[in-house]
Structures are given as structure tokens and as C-alpha cells.
């Protein structure tokens, strides 16, 4: 490909040295300018779905679920050991306890995945954080500056997943993810009495951060959050596989004209998490060949993203292609997707500000509809995914969105992972408690709120109305404390979170 129309020889050398996929970057640019990309018709939301007990299942308080005799029979043929935990008579509802045990028994067929290609650029962006809530930013500014400086340029996955009560850094997002897998295996051996094994993880990194991520993984072999727990079961701290996403360039902002150019000064970014289907295709095939039949996929920055064995059991029992976590939208849900019924009467996920405008989403809420917000985590039948992977790679939309950040006004091209929902016939939707399943920090202020920073300070914004900033912060912090104990096996001792297996428990 001839890049000289867009770049000088010196610029080509600079971008190649940064690890940019020039062919992909220029192809995106030229396809946009000739109308062949970036013009996917927007999803037209006709409404939002309700919990119906069939496609949309309420996991917040339901104690039993309807499973047909045929579904139970098919499940028993494929996974007889797991089916042995379904003790209720055929034709009756299956209890949550049975599903929890059956899903835990399925762990030898499961691999856990996270999207780890992002850097902490938007996360610590001063303009973006201040724009979220100026009063809260003013309260946090000193700590924010220290934490943003420490995170700048790093892979987000290796930055602190939460802050200790004294403000010190806790374990990284990635350490927490790996610890959750060890906790699941501890649960599996206690239930089945069978020998422990590592639950394999997979991840998509990027050219820009893969070396740092791999260095961090190497250091985690000796992590106090992982090594003692793994050793107690005779396991390695982790077993995993990585695939590297290429970087692309940013493009000029739409205010500069209908035709785009490469943005200068250069900004190099991943092309959206939706590229995972192309990047991880070979990894998924290798996992399938090893006997894996189910995978989960989620964002590295969501502490609430762990495997729920109940969901795994429901997916396997119903023979569904995929299932996705959705929670009711709150005030801090400003980046991500919402679940809609589109004009083709299909379930679909559209990204706020990209697939649907903030004004359109507000209009839906104003009409009295309760919006389900995508938690950025899903379960897939690996067989279905591999059978459909080429179609997904080809048809997943490429969208261009304008950005206004510290680096200036520019646009970026990205594919959104969760638009795959619109490509699945009757996906399962799990309606979940946000404060249990979606503790995501798209910006640093969210991490600080979730960690409970200065909640007792009189200067903390006083809005306690449902959905207000203080009400949301209190719920986020409550959710964090609960899942650190229940999902990650931590305990609060001497005002610090430590592993339960630590001395002095």
C-alpha cells in the first residue's frame, strides 16, 4: 500500500516505530472518505426490553429458574457430572443453589478472558475527570493528581483496582482477576473433591502495552495476592494466553470537514475492543482443542466482572449462544452501551455517544423506561463463537467518534465488542445488581468513589437522591466491600484489605 498520500517518509518511520498498523490505519481512513466504512446505519431504538423470565432473566433476587425437561436431558448428555447436582424433580424449577453447584462443576470446560489493551489515558485525563463532577474533582484534586501521574502511560490492567482505606494502592486489576480464578478453583475442589487445576485465562493486549503487561504477569508469580493461595492448592499463580492487538492512528475531528486526515500530533490508540474477535480467533480455537467449551469476556477495569457459576449453568442448560450482564443505568454510567430493541425487533447494544446519542438515551429515560446498561461482560458458547467468528469479524460495525481530551479535538475509529449482541439470535440477558457485577472505573474519579475516598468528608457532594452522586458513591463502596470478601477472598484487618490466607487471620 502507498502511504505517501497521507504521510511523509519520516512520519511513516515514526509511526512504525510506535507499533502502528499503517495498512489498517490508512485502510480505515480511505474507506471512511469514500463512504465504505464508518457509515453503518445507526441502530434505531424502538424501545428497551423488560425482564420476561425467558430471554431476560432476573438474577438479582430470583431463587429458582424454569428449565425444560428437554434442556435438562440435553445438558445431562453433554455434562453428566455437572447434571448430577440438579436434584429437583424434572418439570419443576431449578433452584439457584443447584445452578451454583452445576456451574461450579463445569469449570473444567471454562476459560476466563479479559480485554487488556487499553492504557490509562482517558482514565487519568484531567479534563474528562473534572467534567464528570467539578465539586467532586475539587475534593479529590490532590489525590487525583498523584494517582493520575502514577498511572499515566501504563496499561490500565496493572494500575490499582482499588485504593486501600488509607489511600495506598491496592492490588492491580489484573491481580484481582487472577485471584478470582484461584478462588473459583478452591470452590470447585471443595464441591467435587477432585484435583485442582488452573482455570486458563486469555487476554487481548496491544502493541503499545504488551511488554509491560507480560512483565507484570512475570512479577505476579511472586504476588502476595496470588502465590500463597495457589500454593495451597498445588497450582501455579496463573496459566494464560495473550494475543496482541495492533495500534492505529487517530483522525481529524469532524469539525475539520467531512473528509478526514490523520491527526497531528500523532495519537496512537487501539482500534476498539471489538477487534478482539479477529485478534483472539486463533487463541479461542486452541482453547477449544484443549476441551474448553465456554468462555467469558469482559473489561479489565470492571472489578465486578468475575464468573458467576449460576450464569454458566443457565447458559449451558438452555443451550444458548451467549449471555450478557445488564444492570439498570445510574448517574455514573456515562461510557458504555445500553440494551435496546431495534427497528428490526432484535435485541441490540448501542454505545452511548457512538451508537446512540446521549439525548436519545435521555429521551428514553424521560419516557419512563428503565434502561439496562451493559456491564461489559458476557459468556459465550465457544462452539457457537467459532462457527460464527468470520461473520462477526466481517460485519461488526466500524464507528468513528469525535473526542475532546487533553490532547485536543480528534476522532477515533473503533469497533465495539458488545454490538455483537445484535448479531445473535435470542441471546440470554442477565439482569444483575450493578453494585455486584459492574464496578467499572472508566475514569479515575470512579475508582476513588468506589474505594470510598473521603466519603465522610463534609465537602463530599451532598446529593443523596436516588441516582445522585453521593447515593451512587455509597452504593459503589458497599458493593466493593462485599465482593472483595465474597469473590476475591479478602478481609479488612487493621484498616487494610489483605488475603484471607495471610498470617493472623
C-alpha positions as CSV (number, residue, x, y, z in Angstrom):
1,X,0.0,0.0,0.0
2,X,1.2,3.5,-0.9
3,X,1.2,5.7,2.3
4,X,2.8,8.7,0.7
5,X,-0.6,10.4,0.0
6,X,-1.0,10.8,3.8
7,X,2.4,10.6,5.4
8,X,6.0,11.7,4.7
9,X,8.8,9.1,4.8
10,X,9.9,10.4,8.2
11,X,6.3,10.2,9.6
12,X,6.0,6.6,8.3
13,X,9.2,5.7,10.2
14,X,7.9,7.3,13.4
15,X,4.6,5.5,13.3
16,X,6.1,2.2,12.5
17,X,8.5,2.6,15.4
18,X,5.4,3.2,17.6
19,X,4.0,-0.1,16.5
20,X,1.2,1.3,14.4
21,X,-0.5,-0.9,11.8
22,X,-0.2,1.5,9.0
23,X,-2.1,-0.6,6.5
24,X,-5.1,-0.9,8.8
25,X,-4.9,2.8,9.8
26,X,-4.9,4.0,6.1
27,X,-7.5,1.5,5.1
28,X,-9.9,2.8,7.8
29,X,-9.2,6.4,6.7
30,X,-9.7,5.8,2.9
31,X,-12.7,3.6,3.5
32,X,-14.3,6.4,5.5
33,X,-13.5,9.1,3.0
34,X,-15.1,7.0,0.2
35,X,-18.1,6.1,2.3
36,X,-17.3,2.4,2.7
37,X,-16.7,2.5,6.4
38,X,-18.0,4.5,9.4
39,X,-21.4,4.9,7.7
40,X,-23.1,1.8,9.3
41,X,-26.7,2.9,9.7
42,X,-27.3,3.8,13.4
43,X,-29.3,1.5,15.5
44,X,-32.7,2.9,15.8
45,X,-34.0,2.2,19.3
46,X,-37.7,1.3,19.3
47,X,-37.7,0.6,23.0
48,X,-36.0,-1.1,25.8
49,X,-36.6,-4.7,26.9
50,X,-38.4,-5.8,30.1
51,X,-37.5,-8.7,32.3
52,X,-39.6,-11.6,30.9
53,X,-38.1,-14.7,32.5
54,X,-37.3,-16.1,29.1
55,X,-34.7,-14.1,27.3
56,X,-34.2,-11.5,30.1
57,X,-33.6,-13.3,33.4
58,X,-33.6,-11.6,36.7
59,X,-30.6,-12.7,38.7
60,X,-30.9,-10.0,41.4
61,X,-33.4,-11.9,43.6
62,X,-34.7,-14.9,41.9
63,X,-34.3,-18.1,43.8
64,X,-35.4,-20.6,41.1
65,X,-35.4,-20.7,37.3
66,X,-37.6,-22.6,34.7
67,X,-35.6,-25.3,32.9
68,X,-37.5,-27.6,30.4
69,X,-37.2,-31.3,30.6
70,X,-35.6,-31.3,27.1
71,X,-33.0,-28.8,28.3
72,X,-32.1,-30.9,31.3
73,X,-31.8,-34.0,29.2
74,X,-29.5,-32.4,26.6
75,X,-27.4,-31.0,29.5
76,X,-27.1,-34.4,31.1
77,X,-25.9,-36.0,27.9
78,X,-23.2,-33.4,27.4
79,X,-22.1,-32.8,31.1
80,X,-23.3,-35.8,33.2
81,X,-21.2,-34.9,36.2
82,X,-22.5,-31.4,36.4
83,X,-26.1,-32.6,35.8
84,X,-25.8,-34.7,38.9
85,X,-26.1,-31.5,41.0
86,X,-29.6,-30.8,39.6
87,X,-31.6,-32.8,42.2
88,X,-35.0,-31.1,41.8
89,X,-37.6,-33.3,40.0
90,X,-37.9,-32.8,36.2
91,X,-40.7,-30.4,35.4
92,X,-40.0,-28.3,38.4
93,X,-38.0,-25.1,38.7
94,X,-34.3,-25.5,39.3
95,X,-33.0,-23.7,42.5
96,X,-30.2,-21.2,42.5
97,X,-28.2,-23.5,44.8
98,X,-28.4,-26.3,42.2
99,X,-27.4,-24.0,39.4
100,X,-24.5,-22.6,41.5
101,X,-23.2,-26.2,42.1
102,X,-23.8,-27.3,38.5
103,X,-22.0,-24.2,37.2
104,X,-19.0,-24.8,39.5
105,X,-18.8,-28.4,38.3
106,X,-18.5,-27.0,34.7
107,X,-15.2,-25.2,35.5
108,X,-13.0,-27.7,33.7
109,X,-14.8,-26.6,30.5
110,X,-14.3,-22.9,31.1
111,X,-11.8,-20.2,30.2
112,X,-11.9,-16.6,31.5
113,X,-11.0,-13.7,29.3
114,X,-10.3,-10.0,29.7
115,X,-9.7,-7.1,27.3
116,X,-6.4,-5.6,28.5
117,X,-5.3,-3.4,25.6
118,X,-6.0,0.0,27.0
119,X,-3.8,2.4,28.6
120,X,-4.7,4.8,31.5
121,X,-5.0,7.7,29.1
122,X,-8.7,8.7,29.3
123,X,-8.7,7.2,32.8
124,X,-6.5,9.9,34.2
125,X,-7.4,12.6,31.7
126,X,-7.9,15.8,33.8
127,X,-10.5,17.4,31.5
128,X,-12.6,14.2,31.4
129,X,-12.5,13.7,35.2
130,X,-13.2,17.3,36.0
131,X,-16.1,17.3,33.6
132,X,-17.7,14.4,35.4
133,X,-18.4,16.4,38.6
134,X,-16.4,19.6,39.4
135,X,-17.2,19.6,43.1
136,X,-16.0,16.0,43.5
137,X,-12.9,16.7,41.4
138,X,-12.1,19.7,43.6
139,X,-12.3,17.5,46.7
140,X,-10.2,14.8,45.1
141,X,-7.8,17.0,43.2
142,X,-4.6,16.5,45.3
143,X,-5.0,12.7,45.4
144,X,-6.2,12.6,41.8
145,X,-3.0,14.4,40.6
146,X,-0.8,11.9,42.5
147,X,-2.7,8.8,41.2
148,X,-3.0,10.2,37.6
149,X,0.7,10.8,37.5
150,X,1.4,7.3,38.7
151,X,-0.9,5.7,36.2
152,X,-0.1,7.9,33.1
153,X,1.2,5.8,30.2
154,X,0.7,2.5,32.0
155,X,-1.5,-0.4,30.9
156,X,-4.7,0.1,32.8
157,X,-4.7,-3.5,33.9
158,X,-1.6,-3.0,36.0
159,X,-2.9,0.1,37.8
160,X,-4.6,-0.3,41.2
161,X,-8.0,-2.0,41.1
162,X,-9.0,-0.2,44.3
163,X,-7.4,2.0,46.9
164,X,-6.8,1.0,50.5
165,X,-8.7,2.9,53.2
166,X,-5.6,5.0,53.9
167,X,-5.3,5.9,50.2
168,X,-2.4,3.5,49.3
169,X,-2.7,1.4,46.2
170,X,-4.4,-2.0,46.4
171,X,-3.7,-4.9,44.0
172,X,-3.9,-4.3,40.3
173,X,-7.0,-5.1,38.2
174,X,-5.1,-8.0,36.7
175,X,-4.0,-9.5,40.0
176,X,-7.6,-9.3,41.2
177,X,-8.8,-11.1,38.0
178,X,-6.2,-13.9,38.5
179,X,-7.1,-14.2,42.2
180,X,-10.8,-14.7,41.3
181,X,-9.9,-17.8,39.2
182,X,-8.0,-19.3,42.1
183,X,-10.9,-18.7,44.4
184,X,-13.2,-20.4,41.9
185,X,-10.9,-23.5,41.8
186,X,-10.9,-23.6,45.6
187,X,-14.7,-23.7,45.4
188,X,-14.6,-26.4,42.8
189,X,-12.3,-28.8,44.8
190,X,-14.4,-28.3,47.9
191,X,-17.6,-29.2,46.0
192,X,-16.3,-32.1,43.8
193,X,-13.4,-33.4,45.8
194,X,-11.5,-33.6,42.5
195,X,-7.9,-32.5,41.9
196,X,-7.4,-28.8,41.4
197,X,-6.3,-27.3,38.1
198,X,-5.6,-23.9,36.8
199,X,-8.5,-22.2,35.1
200,X,-6.9,-20.8,32.0
201,X,-7.3,-17.1,31.2
202,X,-6.8,-15.3,27.9
203,X,-6.4,-11.7,27.2
204,X,-6.1,-9.2,24.3
205,X,-3.2,-6.8,24.9
206,X,-2.0,-4.1,22.5
207,X,1.3,-3.4,20.7
208,X,1.6,-0.4,23.0
209,X,1.3,-2.2,26.3
210,X,2.0,-5.9,25.7
211,X,5.6,-5.8,27.0
212,X,4.6,-4.1,30.2
213,X,1.7,-6.5,30.7
214,X,3.9,-9.5,30.3
215,X,6.5,-8.0,32.7
216,X,3.7,-7.6,35.2
217,X,2.5,-11.1,34.7
218,X,6.0,-12.4,35.4
219,X,6.2,-10.5,38.6
220,X,2.8,-11.9,39.7
221,X,4.4,-15.3,40.0
222,X,5.5,-14.0,43.4
223,X,2.5,-11.8,44.1
224,X,1.3,-12.0,47.8
225,X,-2.2,-11.8,46.4
226,X,-1.7,-15.0,44.3
227,X,1.2,-17.1,45.3
228,X,0.2,-18.4,48.8
229,X,-3.3,-19.2,47.6
230,X,-2.1,-21.0,44.5
231,X,0.5,-22.9,46.6
232,X,-2.2,-24.1,49.0
233,X,-3.8,-26.0,46.1
234,X,-0.6,-27.1,44.4
235,X,-1.2,-24.7,41.5
236,X,0.7,-22.0,39.5
237,X,-0.4,-18.5,40.3
238,X,-1.8,-18.3,36.8
239,X,-2.0,-20.0,33.4
240,X,-2.9,-17.9,30.4
241,X,-2.6,-16.9,26.8
242,X,-2.2,-13.5,25.2
243,X,-2.9,-12.1,21.7
244,X,-1.7,-8.6,20.7
245,X,-4.0,-6.0,19.1
246,X,-2.3,-3.6,16.7
247,X,-2.4,0.2,17.2
248,X,-4.0,2.6,14.8
249,X,-3.8,6.4,14.3
250,X,-6.3,9.0,15.4
251,X,-8.0,11.0,12.7
252,X,-9.1,14.6,12.4
253,X,-12.2,15.8,14.2
254,X,-15.5,16.2,12.2
255,X,-15.3,20.0,12.8
256,X,-12.3,20.0,10.3
257,X,-14.5,18.8,7.5
258,X,-16.4,15.8,6.1
259,X,-13.2,14.2,4.8
260,X,-10.7,13.0,7.4
261,X,-6.9,13.1,7.6
262,X,-4.5,11.6,10.1
263,X,-4.5,13.7,13.3
264,X,-1.3,15.5,14.2
265,X,0.5,15.5,16.6
266,X,0.2,11.7,16.3
267,X,-2.0,9.8,18.7
268,X,-1.7,6.0,18.6
269,X,-4.6,4.0,20.1
270,X,-6.1,0.5,19.8
271,X,-8.9,0.2,17.3
272,X,-11.6,-0.7,19.9
273,X,-12.2,-3.8,21.9
274,X,-14.4,-5.1,19.1
275,X,-11.2,-6.1,17.3
276,X,-10.9,-9.0,19.8
277,X,-12.9,-11.3,17.6
278,X,-10.1,-11.0,14.9
279,X,-7.2,-10.9,17.3
280,X,-8.3,-13.8,19.6
281,X,-9.7,-16.1,16.9
282,X,-6.7,-18.4,17.0
283,X,-6.5,-18.4,20.8
284,X,-10.1,-19.5,21.0
285,X,-9.6,-22.3,18.6
286,X,-6.6,-23.5,20.6
287,X,-8.7,-23.4,23.8
288,X,-11.5,-25.4,22.1
289,X,-9.0,-28.0,21.0
290,X,-7.9,-28.3,24.7
291,X,-11.5,-29.1,25.7
292,X,-12.8,-25.7,26.6
293,X,-16.5,-25.2,25.7
294,X,-17.4,-21.9,27.4
295,X,-15.6,-18.6,27.7
296,X,-16.3,-15.3,29.4
297,X,-15.2,-12.0,28.1
298,X,-15.0,-8.7,29.9
299,X,-13.2,-5.5,30.5
300,X,-10.1,-5.4,32.7
301,X,-11.3,-2.4,34.7
302,X,-14.5,-3.9,36.0
303,X,-13.9,-5.4,39.5
304,X,-17.4,-6.8,39.4
305,X,-16.5,-8.9,36.3
306,X,-16.0,-12.4,37.7
307,X,-17.6,-15.7,36.7
308,X,-21.0,-16.3,38.2
309,X,-21.4,-20.1,38.1
310,X,-25.2,-19.6,38.1
311,X,-24.9,-17.8,34.7
312,X,-22.6,-20.5,33.4
313,X,-25.1,-23.2,34.3
314,X,-28.0,-21.3,32.8
315,X,-26.1,-20.8,29.5
316,X,-25.2,-24.5,29.3
317,X,-28.7,-25.7,30.3
318,X,-30.5,-23.5,27.8
319,X,-28.0,-24.2,25.0
320,X,-27.8,-20.5,24.3
321,X,-25.1,-18.9,22.1
322,X,-24.2,-16.2,24.6
323,X,-25.4,-14.4,27.7
324,X,-24.7,-10.8,28.8
325,X,-24.8,-8.9,32.1
326,X,-27.0,-5.8,32.2
327,X,-27.8,-3.6,35.1
328,X,-30.1,-0.6,35.5
329,X,-28.3,2.6,34.4
330,X,-27.1,5.0,37.1
331,X,-25.6,8.5,37.2
332,X,-22.0,7.3,36.7
333,X,-22.8,5.2,33.7
334,X,-21.6,7.7,31.1
335,X,-19.4,5.5,28.9
336,X,-20.6,2.1,27.5
337,X,-23.6,0.6,25.9
338,X,-27.3,0.3,26.7
339,X,-29.7,-2.5,25.7
340,X,-32.4,-1.7,23.2
341,X,-35.0,-3.3,21.0
342,X,-34.1,-2.0,17.5
343,X,-36.3,-1.3,14.5
344,X,-35.8,-4.9,13.3
345,X,-37.3,-6.1,16.6
346,X,-33.9,-7.6,17.7
347,X,-32.1,-7.1,21.0
348,X,-29.1,-4.8,20.4
349,X,-26.5,-2.9,22.3
350,X,-25.6,0.6,21.4
351,X,-22.7,2.6,22.8
352,X,-23.6,6.0,24.4
353,X,-22.2,8.8,22.3
354,X,-21.3,6.4,19.5
355,X,-24.2,4.2,18.5
356,X,-26.8,6.3,20.3
357,X,-26.7,10.0,21.3
358,X,-26.9,11.0,25.0
359,X,-30.0,13.0,24.0
360,X,-31.7,9.9,22.6
361,X,-30.9,7.9,25.7
362,X,-32.2,10.7,27.9
363,X,-35.4,10.7,25.9
364,X,-35.9,7.0,26.6
365,X,-35.5,7.6,30.3
366,X,-37.8,10.6,30.2
367,X,-40.5,8.4,28.7
368,X,-40.4,6.3,31.9
369,X,-38.4,3.4,30.6
370,X,-35.8,1.8,32.8
371,X,-32.6,1.4,30.8
372,X,-30.5,-1.7,31.1
373,X,-26.8,-0.7,30.9
374,X,-24.3,-3.1,29.5
375,X,-21.9,-4.3,32.2
376,X,-19.2,-5.1,29.6
377,X,-19.2,-8.8,30.4
378,X,-20.5,-11.8,28.6
379,X,-20.5,-15.6,28.4
380,X,-20.2,-17.5,25.1
381,X,-20.6,-21.0,23.9
382,X,-17.2,-21.4,22.3
383,X,-18.6,-23.8,19.7
384,X,-21.1,-21.2,18.5
385,X,-18.5,-18.4,18.6
386,X,-16.0,-20.3,16.4
387,X,-18.8,-21.3,14.0
388,X,-19.7,-17.6,13.6
389,X,-16.4,-15.9,14.0
390,X,-15.7,-15.0,10.4
391,X,-19.2,-13.4,10.0
392,X,-18.7,-11.4,13.2
393,X,-15.2,-10.1,12.1
394,X,-16.7,-9.0,8.7
395,X,-19.9,-7.5,9.9
396,X,-19.2,-5.9,13.3
397,X,-19.6,-2.1,12.6
398,X,-16.6,0.2,12.5
399,X,-17.6,3.5,14.0
400,X,-15.9,6.9,14.2
401,X,-16.4,9.2,17.2
402,X,-15.2,12.7,18.0
403,X,-13.1,13.1,21.1
404,X,-12.3,16.2,23.2
405,X,-9.4,15.4,25.5
406,X,-6.2,17.0,26.8
407,X,-4.5,16.1,23.5
408,X,-7.1,18.2,21.6
409,X,-10.0,17.6,19.3
410,X,-9.7,14.4,17.2
411,X,-11.7,11.4,16.1
412,X,-11.1,7.7,16.5
413,X,-12.2,4.6,14.7
414,X,-13.3,1.7,16.8
415,X,-15.3,-1.5,16.8
416,X,-17.4,-2.1,19.9
417,X,-17.4,-5.6,21.3
418,X,-20.9,-5.6,22.6
419,X,-22.6,-4.7,19.3
420,X,-22.2,-8.5,18.7
421,X,-25.4,-8.8,20.7
422,X,-27.3,-7.6,17.7
423,X,-25.8,-10.5,15.6
424,X,-27.1,-13.2,18.0
425,X,-30.4,-14.9,17.7
426,X,-32.1,-14.7,21.1
427,X,-29.1,-14.1,23.4
428,X,-29.7,-14.5,27.1
429,X,-29.7,-11.3,29.1
430,X,-28.9,-11.5,32.8
431,X,-30.4,-8.6,34.7
432,X,-27.9,-8.1,37.6
433,X,-27.2,-5.8,40.5
434,X,-24.9,-3.1,39.2
435,X,-23.1,-2.9,42.6
436,X,-22.3,-6.6,42.4
437,X,-21.4,-7.0,38.7
438,X,-20.4,-3.6,37.4
439,X,-17.9,-1.8,39.5
440,X,-16.1,-0.4,36.5
441,X,-13.9,2.7,36.5
442,X,-13.8,4.4,33.2
443,X,-12.3,7.4,34.8
444,X,-10.1,7.7,37.9
445,X,-12.8,9.5,39.9
446,X,-15.0,6.4,39.7
447,X,-12.2,4.3,41.2
448,X,-11.8,6.8,44.0
449,X,-15.5,6.9,44.7
450,X,-15.8,3.1,44.7
451,X,-12.9,2.9,47.1
452,X,-14.8,5.2,49.5
453,X,-12.3,8.0,49.3
454,X,-13.4,10.9,51.5
455,X,-17.0,9.7,51.8
456,X,-17.0,11.1,55.3
457,X,-15.6,14.5,54.3
458,X,-18.2,17.3,54.8
459,X,-17.2,18.6,51.4
460,X,-18.3,15.5,49.6
461,X,-21.2,16.4,47.3
462,X,-24.3,16.0,49.3
463,X,-26.7,14.8,46.6
464,X,-28.3,11.7,48.3
465,X,-31.2,11.4,45.9
466,X,-31.6,8.1,44.2
467,X,-29.1,8.2,41.4
468,X,-27.3,11.2,42.9
469,X,-23.6,11.3,43.2
470,X,-23.4,10.6,47.0
471,X,-26.0,7.9,46.8
472,X,-24.2,6.3,43.9
473,X,-20.8,6.5,45.7
474,X,-22.1,4.9,48.9
475,X,-23.6,2.0,46.9
476,X,-20.4,1.6,44.9
477,X,-18.3,1.4,48.0
478,X,-20.8,-1.0,49.7
479,X,-20.6,-3.2,46.6
480,X,-16.8,-3.1,46.6
481,X,-16.5,-4.2,50.2
482,X,-19.0,-7.1,49.6
483,X,-17.2,-8.5,46.6
484,X,-13.7,-8.2,48.0
485,X,-14.9,-10.5,50.7
486,X,-17.2,-12.8,48.8
487,X,-15.5,-13.1,45.4
488,X,-11.8,-12.3,46.0
489,X,-11.3,-13.8,49.4
490,X,-10.0,-10.6,51.1
491,X,-10.5,-9.4,54.7
492,X,-10.3,-6.0,56.3
493,X,-7.7,-6.0,59.0
494,X,-6.1,-3.0,60.7
495,X,-7.8,-0.8,58.1
496,X,-6.2,-2.6,55.2
497,X,-7.5,-5.2,52.8
498,X,-5.4,-8.4,52.9
499,X,-5.8,-12.0,51.6
500,X,-7.7,-14.3,54.0
501,X,-4.8,-16.8,53.9
502,X,-2.4,-14.1,55.3
503,X,-1.0,-14.7,58.7
504,X,-3.1,-13.5,61.6
505,X,-6.4,-14.3,60.0
